[in-house]
Amino acid sequence: EAFTLSISTRSGESFISTTETVPGGVPIKNIYYEVNQDQFINEIGNPLTKDFVDVYIDVDLTGAETSSLLRWETDNVYLFWEVDKPKPPCNPFYTPKVCYIYDGKMQPEEVLLLDGRENVNTEINRIWVGRKQLDSTFNQLNGFEVVQHSMTKSSFSYWEDVSKVISQGGGIFDSPPAPVRGNITNVDKPLDQVLGSFQVANTDTAHLLIYKTDLAPEYVPPRYCKPLWWDPCTFYRPCDNCQVIKNSSPVRPAFFP
């Protein structure tokens, strides 16, 4: 199917995109993770080791001559149970709630692309699609959603240009020369620079759940919610009300149990 985007603004300007045809799709064959360590230098110059969860996928490009231009986005959601306070001495009517924290992109400063046209009819394994530091959120349940976009040649070229801008320390909507021209033009002023791009894609999605019990004991971080001082009923605020956590929601993701 082919699509064209037409835009009319309140100021009377009209914009139109080129026609984009939805390409064929490429399946995600496997999704998995590894725990890896990286070394950093802290503010006083001492080496510091941190543990990370790296997410990988395998893809099958068999018969994908027209759809092997790929881009990935990985989102993270984790479960947060409020602390179950002892009764007594705490409030006997208190019932802990559960929140789902939509933590956002796992590679916010990178554009993950693959030009698979030279790898047609093969499998490509161990493609890195995201990373998260091992922290207290892994003490309960972490979920990762990987969305794979099979793109057109023009869309792939656009994201290649965006990647070059980001690698230079800019952003998509930074001042020139950072802006990346897409496939949208001003109907009455065709020489004007229009930011953004209209794209169509064929997507495949894979999900990964990591339970506390999936991790080796030495990688399980300590529980965030611990009583403060000598009072068994006083905790950090999120432990009493998880809705104060940024991007918190009571809505359970469809791929969570």
Backbone as numpy.savetxt, mean C-alpha at the origin, in Angstrom:
# Nx Ny Nz CAx CAy CAz Cx Cy Cz
-12.63 -3.48 -24.12 -13.47 -2.29 -24.12 -12.59 -1.04 -24.12
-13.05 0.00 -24.81 -12.30 1.25 -24.91 -13.06 2.37 -24.23
-12.31 3.27 -23.57 -12.92 4.35 -22.82 -12.19 5.66 -23.09
-12.96 6.75 -23.07 -12.41 8.10 -23.18 -13.04 8.94 -22.07
-12.24 9.77 -21.42 -12.73 10.62 -20.34 -12.92 12.04 -20.84
-14.12 12.58 -20.60 -14.43 13.97 -20.94 -14.76 14.73 -19.66
-14.16 15.92 -19.49 -14.33 16.69 -18.27 -14.78 18.11 -18.62
-15.79 18.60 -17.90 -16.23 20.00 -18.03 -16.18 20.64 -16.66
-15.54 21.80 -16.56 -15.41 22.49 -15.27 -16.48 23.58 -15.14
-16.67 24.06 -13.92 -17.65 25.13 -13.69 -17.26 26.42 -14.39
-15.94 26.58 -14.63 -15.48 27.80 -15.31 -15.68 27.74 -16.81
-16.19 26.61 -17.31 -16.48 26.50 -18.74 -15.41 25.84 -19.56
-14.34 25.36 -18.93 -13.28 24.69 -19.68 -13.64 23.23 -19.93
-13.15 22.71 -21.03 -13.41 21.31 -21.39 -12.08 20.58 -21.60
-12.02 19.35 -21.11 -10.82 18.53 -21.24 -11.23 17.16 -21.78
-10.32 16.54 -22.50 -10.61 15.21 -23.03 -9.32 14.40 -23.04
-9.47 13.11 -22.78 -8.31 12.22 -22.78 -8.23 11.45 -24.08
-7.10 10.80 -24.29 -7.01 9.86 -25.39 -7.85 8.63 -25.06
-8.13 7.82 -26.06 -8.91 6.61 -25.85 -8.00 5.50 -25.33
-8.42 4.86 -24.24 -7.65 3.79 -23.63 -8.43 2.49 -23.71
-7.75 1.42 -24.11 -8.38 0.11 -24.22 -7.90 -0.80 -23.09
-8.81 -1.45 -22.40 -8.47 -2.31 -21.27 -7.65 -3.50 -21.76
-6.44 -3.69 -21.22 -5.60 -4.82 -21.65 -6.02 -6.11 -20.96
-5.44 -7.22 -21.39 -5.67 -8.48 -20.72 -5.00 -8.49 -19.36
-5.37 -9.42 -18.52 -4.85 -9.47 -17.16 -3.76 -10.51 -16.96
-2.98 -10.30 -15.90 -1.93 -11.25 -15.49 -2.24 -11.67 -14.05
-2.27 -12.98 -13.77 -2.59 -13.41 -12.41 -1.40 -13.34 -11.46
-1.69 -13.05 -10.21 -0.71 -13.21 -9.14 -0.74 -14.67 -8.70
0.38 -15.33 -8.80 0.42 -16.77 -8.52 0.58 -17.06 -7.04
1.49 -16.36 -6.36 1.74 -16.58 -4.93 2.00 -15.26 -4.24
1.74 -15.22 -2.94 2.09 -14.08 -2.10 2.65 -14.62 -0.80
3.75 -14.03 -0.30 4.40 -14.53 0.91 5.26 -13.42 1.50
5.86 -13.70 2.64 6.66 -12.68 3.31 7.93 -13.28 3.88
8.88 -12.41 4.19 10.10 -12.79 4.90 10.39 -11.72 5.94
11.04 -12.13 7.02 11.52 -11.18 8.02 13.00 -10.92 7.73
13.33 -9.67 7.49 14.70 -9.28 7.17 15.18 -8.18 8.10
16.48 -8.03 8.18 17.08 -7.01 9.03 17.87 -6.02 8.17
17.80 -4.75 8.57 18.60 -3.71 7.96 19.32 -2.93 9.06
20.48 -2.43 8.72 21.24 -1.62 9.68 21.16 -0.15 9.31
21.01 0.69 10.34 20.93 2.13 10.16 21.91 2.78 11.11
22.23 4.02 10.83 23.06 4.83 11.72 22.15 5.82 12.43
22.15 5.77 13.79 21.28 6.68 14.53 21.86 8.08 14.58
21.17 8.96 15.31 21.55 10.37 15.33 22.93 10.62 15.92
23.42 9.72 16.75 24.73 9.93 17.37 25.82 9.09 16.70
25.46 8.49 15.54 26.46 7.79 14.75 26.66 6.33 15.08
25.80 5.75 15.90 25.93 4.34 16.26 25.07 3.48 15.34
25.54 2.27 14.98 24.74 1.39 14.14 23.52 0.85 14.90
22.41 0.74 14.19 21.16 0.27 14.79 20.53 -0.74 13.84
20.15 -1.91 14.36 19.53 -2.95 13.56 18.02 -2.96 13.77
17.27 -3.00 12.67 15.80 -3.05 12.75 15.29 -4.24 11.93
14.19 -4.83 12.40 13.56 -5.95 11.72 12.40 -5.45 10.86
12.24 -6.04 9.69 11.18 -5.65 8.77 10.49 -6.90 8.23
9.22 -6.74 7.89 8.49 -7.74 7.12 8.45 -7.27 5.67
9.05 -8.05 4.77 9.02 -7.75 3.34 8.03 -8.69 2.66
7.17 -8.11 1.81 6.14 -8.88 1.11 6.58 -9.09 -0.33
6.42 -10.33 -0.81 6.82 -10.70 -2.17 5.66 -11.41 -2.87
5.69 -11.36 -4.20 4.72 -12.11 -5.00 5.44 -12.81 -6.14
4.79 -13.83 -6.71 5.20 -14.47 -7.95 4.10 -14.22 -8.98
4.48 -13.95 -10.22 3.49 -13.75 -11.28 3.76 -14.70 -12.43
2.70 -15.01 -13.15 2.78 -15.94 -14.28 2.47 -15.15 -15.55
3.47 -14.97 -16.40 3.30 -14.19 -17.63 3.00 -15.07 -18.84
2.61 -16.31 -18.62 2.31 -17.22 -19.72 1.19 -16.66 -20.59
1.49 -16.45 -21.87 0.48 -15.97 -22.81 0.08 -14.53 -22.58
0.95 -13.71 -21.99 0.58 -12.34 -21.64 1.27 -11.32 -22.54
1.28 -11.57 -23.85 2.03 -10.68 -24.75 1.55 -9.24 -24.70
0.25 -9.04 -24.49 -0.29 -7.68 -24.56 -0.60 -7.09 -23.18
-0.25 -7.79 -22.12 -0.65 -7.30 -20.80 0.44 -7.48 -19.76
1.69 -7.48 -20.19 2.78 -7.76 -19.26 3.46 -6.48 -18.76
2.77 -5.35 -18.85 3.25 -4.09 -18.28 2.54 -3.91 -16.95
3.28 -4.05 -15.85 2.64 -4.20 -14.55 3.07 -3.10 -13.57
2.14 -2.76 -12.68 2.41 -1.84 -11.57 1.73 -2.40 -10.32
2.35 -2.19 -9.15 1.79 -2.73 -7.91 1.61 -1.66 -6.85
0.55 -1.84 -6.06 0.31 -1.04 -4.86 -0.02 -1.99 -3.72
0.57 -1.75 -2.56 0.34 -2.62 -1.40 -0.14 -1.79 -0.22
-1.30 -2.16 0.30 -1.88 -1.49 1.47 -1.78 -2.39 2.69
-1.70 -1.76 3.85 -1.62 -2.49 5.12 -2.79 -2.12 6.01
-3.39 -3.14 6.63 -4.43 -2.96 7.64 -4.07 -3.85 8.81
-4.18 -3.33 10.02 -3.94 -4.19 11.17 -5.07 -4.09 12.19
-5.23 -5.15 12.93 -6.29 -5.24 13.94 -5.75 -4.74 15.28
-6.59 -3.98 15.99 -6.19 -3.48 17.31 -7.32 -3.74 18.29
-7.07 -4.65 19.23 -8.02 -4.91 20.32 -7.71 -3.98 21.48
-8.74 -3.32 22.00 -8.54 -2.57 23.24 -8.23 -3.54 24.36
-7.57 -3.04 25.38 -7.14 -3.89 26.47 -8.34 -4.40 27.27
-8.28 -5.65 27.66 -9.33 -6.24 28.49 -8.91 -6.07 29.95
-9.42 -5.03 30.57 -9.00 -4.69 31.93 -9.53 -5.70 32.94
-8.76 -5.93 33.99 -9.23 -6.88 35.02 -10.46 -6.34 35.75
-11.41 -7.22 35.99 -12.66 -6.85 36.70 -12.85 -7.80 37.87
-12.85 -7.32 39.13 -12.36 -6.00 39.55 -10.83 -5.97 39.48
-10.19 -4.83 39.76 -10.74 -3.60 40.36 -11.25 -2.60 39.35
-11.14 -2.88 38.03 -11.54 -1.88 37.04 -13.05 -1.92 36.81
-13.50 -1.06 35.91 -14.92 -0.92 35.61 -15.50 -2.25 35.12
-16.42 -2.83 35.85 -16.96 -4.14 35.44 -17.84 -4.07 34.19
-18.24 -2.85 33.78 -19.11 -2.69 32.61 -18.32 -2.37 31.34
-17.00 -2.29 31.47 -16.18 -1.95 30.30 -16.02 -3.19 29.42
-16.30 -3.04 28.14 -16.13 -4.11 27.16 -15.17 -3.63 26.07
-14.04 -4.30 25.87 -13.07 -3.85 24.86 -13.64 -3.94 23.45
-13.31 -2.95 22.65 -13.72 -2.90 21.24 -12.55 -3.33 20.36
-12.86 -3.59 19.10 -11.83 -3.89 18.12 -11.89 -2.85 17.02
-10.73 -2.38 16.57 -10.63 -1.42 15.48 -9.73 -1.99 14.39
-9.97 -1.52 13.19 -9.12 -1.88 12.05 -8.42 -0.61 11.59
-7.10 -0.63 11.62 -6.30 0.55 11.32 -5.79 0.44 9.89
-6.29 1.32 9.04 -5.90 1.34 7.63 -4.62 2.17 7.51
-3.49 1.48 7.51 -2.19 2.13 7.67 -1.63 2.71 6.37
-2.28 2.46 5.24 -1.86 3.08 3.99 -0.86 2.26 3.19
-0.21 2.95 2.25 0.68 2.29 1.30 1.98 1.83 1.97
2.45 0.67 1.52 3.70 0.12 2.05 4.92 0.56 1.24
4.69 1.31 0.16 5.82 1.84 -0.61 5.43 3.23 -1.11
5.12 4.17 -0.18 4.55 5.47 -0.59 5.47 6.32 -1.45
6.77 6.09 -1.40 7.70 6.93 -2.14 8.28 6.21 -3.35
7.69 5.09 -3.73 8.20 4.33 -4.86 7.06 3.95 -5.80
7.38 3.88 -7.08 6.46 3.35 -8.07 7.02 2.01 -8.53
6.30 0.94 -8.24 6.79 -0.41 -8.54 6.28 -0.83 -9.90
7.21 -0.95 -10.84 6.87 -1.26 -12.23 7.65 -2.46 -12.72
7.07 -3.15 -13.71 7.76 -4.25 -14.39 7.36 -4.26 -15.85
8.36 -4.17 -16.72 8.14 -4.36 -18.15 8.44 -5.82 -18.46
7.38 -6.62 -18.54 7.55 -8.05 -18.73 7.51 -8.51 -20.17
7.64 -7.58 -21.11 7.52 -7.96 -22.53 8.65 -8.88 -22.98
9.78 -8.82 -22.29 10.88 -9.71 -22.64 10.84 -11.02 -21.86
9.84 -11.16 -20.98 9.72 -12.37 -20.16 8.42 -13.11 -20.43
7.86 -12.93 -21.63 6.59 -13.58 -21.96 6.76 -15.10 -21.90
5.68 -15.76 -21.42 5.64 -17.21 -21.29 6.61 -17.74 -20.22
6.88 -16.92 -19.23 7.70 -17.36 -18.10 7.04 -16.92 -16.80
7.57 -17.43 -15.71 7.15 -16.98 -14.39 8.26 -16.10 -13.81
7.85 -15.04 -13.12 8.81 -14.16 -12.45 8.52 -14.27 -10.95
9.53 -14.67 -10.21 9.34 -14.94 -8.79 10.04 -13.89 -7.92
9.58 -13.83 -6.70 10.18 -13.00 -5.67 10.22 -11.52 -6.07
9.07 -11.00 -6.43 8.93 -9.58 -6.74 8.58 -8.84 -5.45
9.43 -7.92 -5.05 9.19 -7.18 -3.81 8.08 -6.16 -4.04
7.07 -6.16 -3.16 5.93 -5.25 -3.33 5.63 -4.43 -2.08
6.43 -4.52 -1.03 6.17 -3.69 0.14 6.93 -4.13 1.36
7.04 -3.21 2.32 7.79 -3.47 3.55 7.14 -2.73 4.72
7.19 -3.38 5.90 6.72 -2.75 7.13 7.64 -3.15 8.27
8.01 -2.17 9.09 8.87 -2.48 10.23 8.11 -3.33 11.24
8.80 -4.29 11.80 8.20 -5.14 12.83 8.00 -4.30 14.09
6.76 -4.04 14.42 6.46 -3.23 15.60 5.32 -3.89 16.37
4.77 -3.16 17.33 3.77 -3.75 18.21 2.49 -4.13 17.48
2.26 -3.62 16.27 1.05 -3.97 15.54 1.05 -5.44 15.13
2.22 -6.06 15.09 2.29 -7.48 14.74 1.96 -8.38 15.93
1.63 -7.79 17.07 1.27 -8.59 18.23 -0.15 -9.13 18.14
-0.90 -8.66 17.14 -2.27 -9.14 16.97 -2.44 -9.72 15.56
-2.88 -8.92 14.59 -3.09 -9.44 13.23 -2.82 -8.33 12.23
-1.94 -8.61 11.25 -1.63 -7.68 10.17 -2.10 -8.26 8.85
-2.69 -7.42 8.01 -3.12 -7.85 6.69 -2.53 -6.97 5.60
-2.15 -7.59 4.49 -1.59 -6.85 3.35 -2.43 -7.16 2.11
-2.77 -6.11 1.38 -3.51 -6.25 0.13 -2.66 -5.74 -1.01
-2.31 -6.62 -1.94 -1.50 -6.26 -3.10 -2.41 -6.17 -4.32
-2.42 -5.00 -4.96 -3.20 -4.80 -6.18 -2.23 -4.69 -7.34
-2.41 -5.56 -8.32 -1.55 -5.59 -9.50 -2.31 -5.03 -10.69
-1.74 -4.00 -11.33 -2.36 -3.36 -12.48 -1.66 -3.81 -13.77
-2.41 -4.43 -14.66 -1.90 -4.70 -16.02 -2.29 -3.49 -16.87
-1.27 -2.80 -17.42 -1.51 -1.48 -18.00 -1.27 -1.44 -19.51
-1.77 -0.35 -20.11 -1.48 -0.06 -21.51 -0.08 0.53 -21.61
0.45 0.61 -22.83 1.79 1.16 -23.04 1.85 2.63 -22.61
0.80 3.40 -22.92 0.81 4.82 -22.56 0.76 5.01 -21.05
-0.01 4.19 -20.36 -0.08 4.28 -18.90 1.25 3.91 -18.28
1.88 2.87 -18.82 3.18 2.44 -18.29 4.22 3.55 -18.47
4.21 4.21 -19.62 5.15 5.29 -19.88 4.92 6.44 -18.90
3.64 6.73 -18.63 3.33 7.80 -17.68 3.92 7.49 -16.30
3.72 6.27 -15.81 4.22 5.92 -14.48 5.74 5.81 -14.46
6.34 5.48 -15.59 7.81 5.53 -15.66 8.30 6.96 -15.45
7.61 7.93 -16.06 8.00 9.33 -15.90 7.78 9.78 -14.45
6.66 9.35 -13.85 6.40 9.68 -12.45 7.50 9.12 -11.56
7.92 7.90 -11.84 8.98 7.27 -11.05 10.27 8.06 -11.13
10.60 8.57 -12.32 11.81 9.37 -12.48 11.73 10.65 -11.66
10.56 11.27 -11.63 10.38 12.50 -10.86 10.56 12.23 -9.37
9.94 11.15 -8.89 10.02 10.82 -7.48 11.45 10.49 -7.08
12.18 9.79 -7.95 13.55 9.41 -7.64 14.47 10.62 -7.52
14.06 11.76 -8.10 14.84 12.99 -8.01 14.44 13.83 -6.81
13.50 13.31 -6.00 13.10 14.01 -4.79 11.90 14.91 -4.97
11.24 14.81 -6.12 10.06 15.62 -6.35 8.78 14.86 -6.05
7.67 15.41 -6.51 6.38 14.77 -6.35 5.58 14.98 -7.61
4.46 14.28 -7.74 3.69 14.33 -8.97 3.22 15.75 -9.28
2.86 16.53 -8.25 2.30 17.86 -8.47 3.25 18.96 -8.00
4.56 18.68 -7.98 5.53 19.70 -7.63 5.67 20.73 -8.75
6.41 21.81 -8.45 6.65 22.85 -9.45 7.50 22.29 -10.58
7.42 22.91 -11.77 8.25 22.45 -12.89 9.72 22.39 -12.49
10.51 21.42 -12.98 10.16 20.48 -14.06 9.50 19.20 -13.59
9.02 19.15 -12.34 8.48 17.90 -11.82 7.17 17.45 -12.45
6.23 18.35 -12.81 4.95 17.85 -13.34 5.12 16.92 -14.53
4.34 15.85 -14.55 4.40 14.86 -15.62 3.16 15.01 -16.49
3.38 15.22 -17.74 2.24 15.39 -18.65 1.62 14.04 -18.95
0.30 13.99 -18.85 -0.42 12.75 -19.11 -1.09 12.77 -20.48
-2.24 12.10 -20.56 -2.93 11.96 -21.85 -4.20 12.81 -21.91
-4.30 13.85 -21.07 -5.47 14.72 -21.05 -5.08 16.08 -21.61
-5.92 16.64 -22.48 -5.64 17.94 -23.08 -6.83 18.88 -22.88
-6.52 20.16 -22.86 -7.54 21.21 -22.82 -8.07 21.38 -24.24
-9.38 21.20 -24.42 -9.96 21.22 -25.76 -9.72 22.55 -26.46
-9.89 23.66 -25.71 -9.75 24.99 -26.32 -8.32 25.50 -26.30
-7.48 24.96 -25.40 -6.08 25.40 -25.30 -5.17 24.17 -25.29
-5.01 23.55 -26.43 -4.28 22.27 -26.50 -2.82 22.36 -26.08
-2.24 23.56 -26.03 -0.85 23.69 -25.63 -0.69 23.82 -24.12
-1.78 24.01 -23.39 -1.69 24.09 -21.93 -1.21 22.76 -21.35
-0.45 22.88 -20.25 0.01 21.67 -19.58 -1.05 21.19 -18.60
-1.52 19.98 -18.80 -2.55 19.40 -17.93 -1.92 18.26 -17.15
-2.05 18.31 -15.82 -1.48 17.25 -14.98 -2.46 16.09 -14.85
-1.91 14.93 -14.57 -2.76 13.76 -14.38 -2.92 12.96 -15.66
-3.45 11.77 -15.51 -3.60 10.88 -16.65 -4.82 10.00 -16.45
-5.57 9.79 -17.52 -6.70 8.86 -17.48 -6.21 7.49 -17.92
-6.45 6.50 -17.09 -5.92 5.16 -17.37 -6.98 4.10 -17.12
-6.87 3.04 -17.88 -7.68 1.84 -17.62 -6.72 0.69 -17.39
-7.10 -0.24 -16.55 -6.21 -1.34 -16.21 -7.02 -2.59 -15.91
-6.37 -3.72 -16.04 -6.93 -5.00 -15.62 -6.22 -5.39 -14.33
-6.94 -5.58 -13.25 -6.29 -5.77 -11.95 -6.50 -7.17 -11.40
-5.53 -7.59 -10.62 -5.64 -8.80 -9.83 -5.21 -8.45 -8.41
-5.82 -9.07 -7.43 -5.57 -8.73 -6.03 -5.19 -9.98 -5.25
-4.21 -9.83 -4.37 -3.80 -10.92 -3.49 -3.74 -10.41 -2.06
-4.05 -11.29 -1.11 -4.09 -10.90 0.31 -3.18 -11.81 1.13
-2.60 -11.20 2.15 -1.71 -11.92 3.06 -2.05 -11.53 4.49
-2.32 -12.52 5.33 -2.57 -12.29 6.75 -1.41 -12.85 7.56
-0.90 -12.06 8.50 0.19 -12.50 9.37 -0.29 -12.43 10.81
-0.42 -13.61 11.42 -0.80 -13.70 12.83 0.45 -13.67 13.71
0.24 -13.35 14.94 1.34 -13.36 15.91 2.01 -14.73 15.94
1.22 -15.78 15.85 1.75 -17.14 15.92 2.52 -17.54 14.66
2.41 -16.75 13.57 3.17 -17.04 12.35 4.63 -16.63 12.47
4.93 -15.75 13.40 6.28 -15.22 13.55 7.07 -16.04 14.55
8.35 -16.14 14.32 9.22 -16.78 15.30 9.18 -15.97 16.60
9.27 -16.64 17.77 9.14 -15.93 19.05 10.05 -14.72 19.18
11.25 -14.80 18.62 12.18 -13.67 18.78 11.76 -12.45 17.97
10.80 -12.61 17.04 10.35 -11.48 16.23 9.03 -10.90 16.71
8.42 -11.48 17.71 7.13 -10.99 18.19 7.37 -9.79 19.11
6.95 -8.59 18.72 7.17 -7.42 19.56 6.32 -7.48 20.83
6.71 -6.75 21.86 5.92 -6.73 23.10 4.59 -6.04 22.88
3.63 -6.40 23.70 2.28 -5.81 23.62 2.36 -4.32 23.94
1.66 -3.52 23.15 1.68 -2.07 23.34 0.93 -1.67 24.62
-0.17 -2.34 24.89 -1.03 -1.94 26.00 -0.57 -2.59 27.30
0.05 -1.80 28.13 0.47 -2.23 29.46 0.01 -1.20 30.48
-0.32 -1.63 31.71 -0.78 -0.66 32.72 0.30 0.39 33.00
-0.16 1.60 33.23 0.76 2.68 33.57 1.01 2.72 35.07
2.28 2.80 35.41 2.69 2.91 36.81 2.12 1.77 37.63
1.53 2.12 38.78 1.04 1.09 39.69 -0.47 0.84 39.56
-1.13 1.58 38.66 -2.58 1.48 38.53 -2.93 0.46 37.44
-3.52 -0.68 37.79 -3.84 -1.70 36.78 -4.97 -1.30 35.84
-5.61 -0.15 36.10 -6.75 0.27 35.28 -6.42 1.45 34.36
-5.19 1.93 34.39 -4.80 3.08 33.58 -3.84 2.64 32.48
-4.21 2.95 31.22 -3.42 2.56 30.06 -3.24 3.76 29.13
-2.37 3.59 28.12 -2.29 4.61 27.08 -3.67 4.78 26.45
-3.95 6.00 25.99 -5.29 6.32 25.53 -5.81 5.38 24.44
-5.02 5.02 23.43 -5.55 4.10 22.40 -6.00 2.75 22.96
-5.40 2.34 24.09 -5.77 1.05 24.68 -7.16 1.09 25.29
-7.60 2.29 25.64 -8.96 2.48 26.17 -9.96 2.82 25.08
-9.46 3.44 24.01 -10.33 3.88 22.93 -9.54 3.83 21.62
-9.64 2.73 20.91 -8.83 2.55 19.71 -9.28 3.45 18.56
-10.43 4.09 18.71 -10.90 4.98 17.65 -10.07 6.25 17.56
-9.23 6.54 18.55 -8.38 7.74 18.48 -7.14 7.49 17.62
-6.87 6.24 17.26 -5.72 5.93 16.41 -5.98 6.46 15.01
-4.98 7.06 14.40 -5.13 7.61 13.05 -5.56 6.52 12.07
-6.53 6.85 11.22 -7.05 5.95 10.18 -7.75 4.73 10.77
-8.28 4.89 11.98 -9.00 3.79 12.63 -10.42 3.70 12.08
-10.93 2.47 12.00 -12.28 2.25 11.52 -12.86 1.00 12.18
-14.17 1.00 12.46 -14.80 -0.23 12.96 -15.15 -1.21 11.85
-14.92 -0.81 10.60 -15.29 -1.63 9.45 -14.20 -2.68 9.19
-14.59 -3.93 9.22 -13.65 -5.04 9.00 -13.39 -5.19 7.51
-12.11 -5.25 7.09 -11.81 -5.52 5.68 -12.38 -6.86 5.25
-12.76 -6.96 4.01 -13.41 -8.17 3.52 -12.51 -9.40 3.63
-11.17 -9.22 3.57 -10.29 -10.37 3.61 -9.84 -10.73 5.02
-10.36 -10.02 6.04 -10.05 -10.37 7.43 -11.06 -11.42 7.93
-10.62 -12.29 8.84 -11.55 -13.29 9.38 -12.58 -12.64 10.31
